[in-house]
Amino acid sequence: MNNDLILLGHGSGGNLSHQLLEELLIPTLSGEGMAQRNDAALLELAGQRLAFSTDSYVVEPLFFPGGCIGDLAVNGTVNDLAMMGATPLWLSCAMIIEEGFSRQKLAEVATAMRVAADLAGVKIVTGDTKVVPRGKADGLFINTSGIGVIRHDLRIDGTRARPGDRIIVSGTIGDHGIAVMAAREGLELESGVRSDSAPLNGLVADLLAAGGDTVHVLRDPTRGGVATTVKEIALQSGVDVTLDEASLPLTAGVKGVCSILGLDPLYVANEGKLLAFVAPERAVELLAMVRNHPLGKDAAIIGEVTKIGTGKVRMLTSVGGFRGVEMLAGEQLPRIC
Amino acid sequence: MNNDLILLGHGSGGNLSHQLLEELLIPTLSGEGMAQRNDAALLELAGQRLAFSTDSYVVEPLFFPGGCIGDLAVNGTVNDLAMMGATPLWLSCAMIIEEGFSRQKLAEVATAMRVAADLAGVKIVTGDTKVVPRGKADGLFINTSGIGVIRHDLRIDGTRARPGDRIIVSGTIGDHGIAVMAAREGLELESGVRSDSAPLNGLVADLLAAGGDTVHVLRDPTRGGVATTVKEIALQSGVDVTLDEASLPLTAGVKGVCSILGLDPLYVANEGKLLAFVAPERAVELLAMVRNHPLGKDAAIIGEVTKIGTGKVRMLTSVGGFRGVEMLAGEQLPRIC
């Protein structure tokens, strides 16, 4: 019977989300761009390649250590464009506001959006505002859509991982999701964890300038975390991957909250981190370059593509065994972004 | 004290919406596109003019005579692009779904989106799905953003109305808003009113091909209705306008529901109608052309720009007097789109 109803897990970014997209939304809405299954659609206009992406933000609470829904809404869409190798140029901003929402808080959110847009070098050029009666929404939801331009001939997408590729993560994992959960549970002061919400377009530009076509795949591990994102890429590229648990960069704060709340940081959302699948001969050099960037100082190589395969991902555990890594099942952390 | 809170009227498209945009959102978010104050931002990329627009749809009920949130979400954004004289090409689709929503209804909405997209000749190329817990949203909200390309040298925008211009409306007014209200009040069968939800890009292409630079302003009178839209344009262009009440095309059904519910159809939303401000020497010919289009058979000239002015709009009433026409004050019909 529950098959007939939409569940929280359908918004998780994990298994159920994929099912809903593959069985219903993508075939019905169609469109080649959705069929590409990347962070943004790749479009062509007058010989120019464009990237186009959309995301709605429903994070709860609206303000959390390290950010708020405003900078999240800008950074999230900027990053989706950057992961296609695009230079983000323009964003839209559409707000759905619950009647009775504080005008002061709205101003704070709008200011955070502007600051984030300036930092990322994008302009918010068009918008929409809807207000729904009390109880019909939860404070504030924001959609941003973004347009970027691809100023090089590289093809960066989820199908291009190949055997030997090393997987670089640009920093510690799980910070955003844990900061939001800690805020929700009243643990934010003890944990000291802050969201990593940040625009990655500058880091991507550096990576592509240095790495060129040795950079095969870029993706930001948001909903579903590093585990789900690596599994998606492995499936898209038809390769098998091994991750190394001991090399995963993690702060003590994230470790602590994860153990209190029983969460696996590999499945927790990040909002200012990227995964790069790069050719092995350049991996160490590119890692060093990422570490020199202000947003990449804790970067690490966390695994590699072992062979052409069926999308299997396994983890070499800290105690020396292997375990399978699957997409997030169900909904671990609702409303994390 | 209420100054501190967001009211339903801030989403009306009328007076309060304009205040919120002008005092808070536009100055804070900035961006030249928003400052243009048209239905879409006008952008330039590699010598090509683009239009970019966004709208969230929160209509209640989701299904109403003549349409549903799905076709509305496609047509609304297609029309915003068309009103800039752009050829709409690509849409994004971001859904916020309440936990427990019917998967069957979601499929119906997605199908309606696809049918509408095919009819308008646009592709849905990228998307996002969020699910929020029960009680945190109302069924389904949809955001669509759209990109169009401007394939001519005409400048169509709200600042270009000039003395002498005739105002063409492409058909009967108030149908969408009244269809939704009637559905909400259980009056839909008696009234027989159906939403006019339709894509106007084909009609616009015909108008521009025939009228060229004698077409000065195009805008679709959605939230706030014809009254608010004409007032906006008069203010943007710095002209005064006179409307002729007797010439407003209205169905008997809309008249009937308006009198039952005490509504003024001039303030009721349309979703498949446009206003065109055109040079007087071509007005009758262009009117005839619009009437020959399947979406324009009830078109009429409903007024004219009288002089350079301060944005005053007045109505020659059916009984022969004049009354001032202002923007929608407060919120007449919440959640109409």
HADDOCK unambig.tbl for C-alpha pairs under 7 A between the chains (distance, minus, plus):
assign (segid A and resid 4 and name CA) (segid B and resid 102 and name CA) 5.90 0.50 0.50
assign (segid A and resid 4 and name CA) (segid B and resid 103 and name CA) 5.16 0.50 0.50
assign (segid A and resid 4 and name CA) (segid B and resid 104 and name CA) 6.74 0.50 0.50
assign (segid A and resid 5 and name CA) (segid B and resid 100 and name CA) 5.03 0.50 0.50
assign (segid A and resid 5 and name CA) (segid B and resid 101 and name CA) 5.49 0.50 0.50
assign (segid A and resid 5 and name CA) (segid B and resid 102 and name CA) 4.71 0.50 0.50
assign (segid A and resid 5 and name CA) (segid B and resid 103 and name CA) 5.15 0.50 0.50
assign (segid A and resid 6 and name CA) (segid B and resid 99 and name CA) 5.55 0.50 0.50
assign (segid A and resid 6 and name CA) (segid B and resid 100 and name CA) 5.03 0.50 0.50
assign (segid A and resid 6 and name CA) (segid B and resid 101 and name CA) 5.23 0.50 0.50
assign (segid A and resid 6 and name CA) (segid B and resid 102 and name CA) 6.22 0.50 0.50
assign (segid A and resid 6 and name CA) (segid B and resid 103 and name CA) 5.85 0.50 0.50
assign (segid A and resid 7 and name CA) (segid B and resid 99 and name CA) 5.16 0.50 0.50
assign (segid A and resid 7 and name CA) (segid B and resid 100 and name CA) 5.99 0.50 0.50
assign (segid A and resid 8 and name CA) (segid B and resid 99 and name CA) 5.57 0.50 0.50
assign (segid A and resid 8 and name CA) (segid B and resid 131 and name CA) 5.46 0.50 0.50
assign (segid A and resid 8 and name CA) (segid B and resid 132 and name CA) 6.48 0.50 0.50
assign (segid A and resid 8 and name CA) (segid B and resid 133 and name CA) 6.51 0.50 0.50
assign (segid A and resid 10 and name CA) (segid B and resid 131 and name CA) 6.53 0.50 0.50
assign (segid A and resid 11 and name CA) (segid B and resid 129 and name CA) 6.02 0.50 0.50
assign (segid A and resid 11 and name CA) (segid B and resid 130 and name CA) 4.60 0.50 0.50
assign (segid A and resid 11 and name CA) (segid B and resid 131 and name CA) 4.60 0.50 0.50
assign (segid A and resid 24 and name CA) (segid B and resid 107 and name CA) 6.74 0.50 0.50
assign (segid A and resid 25 and name CA) (segid B and resid 110 and name CA) 6.71 0.50 0.50
assign (segid A and resid 28 and name CA) (segid B and resid 110 and name CA) 6.15 0.50 0.50
assign (segid A and resid 28 and name CA) (segid B and resid 111 and name CA) 5.93 0.50 0.50
assign (segid A and resid 28 and name CA) (segid B and resid 114 and name CA) 6.61 0.50 0.50
assign (segid A and resid 29 and name CA) (segid B and resid 110 and name CA) 6.06 0.50 0.50
assign (segid A and resid 29 and name CA) (segid B and resid 111 and name CA) 6.91 0.50 0.50
assign (segid A and resid 29 and name CA) (segid B and resid 113 and name CA) 6.83 0.50 0.50
assign (segid A and resid 29 and name CA) (segid B and resid 114 and name CA) 5.14 0.50 0.50
assign (segid A and resid 29 and name CA) (segid B and resid 124 and name CA) 6.41 0.50 0.50
assign (segid A and resid 30 and name CA) (segid B and resid 124 and name CA) 6.80 0.50 0.50
assign (segid A and resid 31 and name CA) (segid B and resid 123 and name CA) 5.62 0.50 0.50
assign (segid A and resid 31 and name CA) (segid B and resid 124 and name CA) 5.26 0.50 0.50
assign (segid A and resid 31 and name CA) (segid B and resid 125 and name CA) 4.88 0.50 0.50
assign (segid A and resid 32 and name CA) (segid B and resid 125 and name CA) 6.21 0.50 0.50
assign (segid A and resid 33 and name CA) (segid B and resid 125 and name CA) 4.31 0.50 0.50
assign (segid A and resid 33 and name CA) (segid B and resid 126 and name CA) 5.83 0.50 0.50
assign (segid A and resid 34 and name CA) (segid B and resid 125 and name CA) 5.24 0.50 0.50
assign (segid A and resid 34 and name CA) (segid B and resid 126 and name CA) 5.03 0.50 0.50
assign (segid A and resid 40 and name CA) (segid B and resid 126 and name CA) 6.45 0.50 0.50
assign (segid A and resid 41 and name CA) (segid B and resid 125 and name CA) 6.01 0.50 0.50
assign (segid A and resid 41 and name CA) (segid B and resid 126 and name CA) 5.60 0.50 0.50
assign (segid A and resid 53 and name CA) (segid B and resid 126 and name CA) 6.11 0.50 0.50
assign (segid A and resid 54 and name CA) (segid B and resid 92 and name CA) 6.33 0.50 0.50
assign (segid A and resid 54 and name CA) (segid B and resid 94 and name CA) 6.60 0.50 0.50
assign (segid A and resid 54 and name CA) (segid B and resid 126 and name CA) 6.84 0.50 0.50
assign (segid A and resid 54 and name CA) (segid B and resid 127 and name CA) 5.98 0.50 0.50
assign (segid A and resid 54 and name CA) (segid B and resid 128 and name CA) 6.38 0.50 0.50
assign (segid A and resid 55 and name CA) (segid B and resid 94 and name CA) 6.37 0.50 0.50
assign (segid A and resid 55 and name CA) (segid B and resid 128 and name CA) 5.49 0.50 0.50
assign (segid A and resid 56 and name CA) (segid B and resid 94 and name CA) 6.38 0.50 0.50
assign (segid A and resid 56 and name CA) (segid B and resid 128 and name CA) 6.91 0.50 0.50
assign (segid A and resid 92 and name CA) (segid B and resid 54 and name CA) 6.33 0.50 0.50
assign (segid A and resid 94 and name CA) (segid B and resid 54 and name CA) 6.60 0.50 0.50
assign (segid A and resid 94 and name CA) (segid B and resid 55 and name CA) 6.37 0.50 0.50
assign (segid A and resid 94 and name CA) (segid B and resid 56 and name CA) 6.38 0.50 0.50
assign (segid A and resid 99 and name CA) (segid B and resid 6 and name CA) 5.55 0.50 0.50
assign (segid A and resid 99 and name CA) (segid B and resid 7 and name CA) 5.16 0.50 0.50
assign (segid A and resid 99 and name CA) (segid B and resid 8 and name CA) 5.58 0.50 0.50
assign (segid A and resid 100 and name CA) (segid B and resid 5 and name CA) 5.03 0.50 0.50
assign (segid A and resid 100 and name CA) (segid B and resid 6 and name CA) 5.03 0.50 0.50
assign (segid A and resid 100 and name CA) (segid B and resid 7 and name CA) 5.99 0.50 0.50
assign (segid A and resid 101 and name CA) (segid B and resid 5 and name CA) 5.48 0.50 0.50
assign (segid A and resid 101 and name CA) (segid B and resid 6 and name CA) 5.21 0.50 0.50
assign (segid A and resid 102 and name CA) (segid B and resid 4 and name CA) 5.89 0.50 0.50
assign (segid A and resid 102 and name CA) (segid B and resid 5 and name CA) 4.70 0.50 0.50
assign (segid A and resid 102 and name CA) (segid B and resid 6 and name CA) 6.22 0.50 0.50
assign (segid A and resid 103 and name CA) (segid B and resid 4 and name CA) 5.15 0.50 0.50
assign (segid A and resid 103 and name CA) (segid B and resid 5 and name CA) 5.15 0.50 0.50
assign (segid A and resid 103 and name CA) (segid B and resid 6 and name CA) 5.86 0.50 0.50
assign (segid A and resid 104 and name CA) (segid B and resid 4 and name CA) 6.73 0.50 0.50
assign (segid A and resid 107 and name CA) (segid B and resid 24 and name CA) 6.76 0.50 0.50
assign (segid A and resid 110 and name CA) (segid B and resid 25 and name CA) 6.72 0.50 0.50
assign (segid A and resid 110 and name CA) (segid B and resid 28 and name CA) 6.15 0.50 0.50
assign (segid A and resid 110 and name CA) (segid B and resid 29 and name CA) 6.08 0.50 0.50
assign (segid A and resid 111 and name CA) (segid B and resid 28 and name CA) 5.94 0.50 0.50
assign (segid A and resid 111 and name CA) (segid B and resid 29 and name CA) 6.94 0.50 0.50
assign (segid A and resid 113 and name CA) (segid B and resid 29 and name CA) 6.84 0.50 0.50
assign (segid A and resid 114 and name CA) (segid B and resid 28 and name CA) 6.62 0.50 0.50
assign (segid A and resid 114 and name CA) (segid B and resid 29 and name CA) 5.15 0.50 0.50
assign (segid A and resid 123 and name CA) (segid B and resid 31 and name CA) 5.65 0.50 0.50
assign (segid A and resid 124 and name CA) (segid B and resid 29 and name CA) 6.39 0.50 0.50
assign (segid A and resid 124 and name CA) (segid B and resid 30 and name CA) 6.80 0.50 0.50
assign (segid A and resid 124 and name CA) (segid B and resid 31 and name CA) 5.28 0.50 0.50
assign (segid A and resid 125 and name CA) (segid B and resid 31 and name CA) 4.86 0.50 0.50
assign (segid A and resid 125 and name CA) (segid B and resid 32 and name CA) 6.17 0.50 0.50
assign (segid A and resid 125 and name CA) (segid B and resid 33 and name CA) 4.29 0.50 0.50
assign (segid A and resid 125 and name CA) (segid B and resid 34 and name CA) 5.23 0.50 0.50
assign (segid A and resid 125 and name CA) (segid B and resid 41 and name CA) 6.03 0.50 0.50
assign (segid A and resid 126 and name CA) (segid B and resid 33 and name CA) 5.78 0.50 0.50
assign (segid A and resid 126 and name CA) (segid B and resid 34 and name CA) 5.00 0.50 0.50
assign (segid A and resid 126 and name CA) (segid B and resid 40 and name CA) 6.47 0.50 0.50
assign (segid A and resid 126 and name CA) (segid B and resid 41 and name CA) 5.62 0.50 0.50
assign (segid A and resid 126 and name CA) (segid B and resid 53 and name CA) 6.10 0.50 0.50
assign (segid A and resid 126 and name CA) (segid B and resid 54 and name CA) 6.84 0.50 0.50
assign (segid A and resid 127 and name CA) (segid B and resid 54 and name CA) 5.98 0.50 0.50
assign (segid A and resid 128 and name CA) (segid B and resid 54 and name CA) 6.38 0.50 0.50
assign (segid A and resid 128 and name CA) (segid B and resid 55 and name CA) 5.49 0.50 0.50
assign (segid A and resid 128 and name CA) (segid B and resid 56 and name CA) 6.90 0.50 0.50
assign (segid A and resid 129 and name CA) (segid B and resid 11 and name CA) 6.00 0.50 0.50
assign (segid A and resid 130 and name CA) (segid B and resid 11 and name CA) 4.60 0.50 0.50
assign (segid A and resid 131 and name CA) (segid B and resid 8 and name CA) 5.45 0.50 0.50
assign (segid A and resid 131 and name CA) (segid B and resid 10 and name CA) 6.55 0.50 0.50
assign (segid A and resid 131 and name CA) (segid B and resid 11 and name CA) 4.62 0.50 0.50
assign (segid A and resid 132 and name CA) (segid B and resid 8 and name CA) 6.47 0.50 0.50
assign (segid A and resid 132 and name CA) (segid B and resid 335 and name CA) 6.70 0.50 0.50
assign (segid A and resid 133 and name CA) (segid B and resid 8 and name CA) 6.50 0.50 0.50
assign (segid A and resid 136 and name CA) (segid B and resid 136 and name CA) 6.45 0.50 0.50
assign (segid A and resid 136 and name CA) (segid B and resid 137 and name CA) 5.05 0.50 0.50
assign (segid A and resid 136 and name CA) (segid B and resid 138 and name CA) 5.12 0.50 0.50
assign (segid A and resid 137 and name CA) (segid B and resid 136 and name CA) 5.06 0.50 0.50
assign (segid A and resid 137 and name CA) (segid B and resid 137 and name CA) 4.21 0.50 0.50
assign (segid A and resid 137 and name CA) (segid B and resid 138 and name CA) 6.63 0.50 0.50
assign (segid A and resid 138 and name CA) (segid B and resid 136 and name CA) 5.13 0.50 0.50
assign (segid A and resid 138 and name CA) (segid B and resid 137 and name CA) 6.63 0.50 0.50
assign (segid A and resid 145 and name CA) (segid B and resid 145 and name CA) 6.62 0.50 0.50
assign (segid A and resid 335 and name CA) (segid B and resid 132 and name CA) 6.69 0.50 0.50
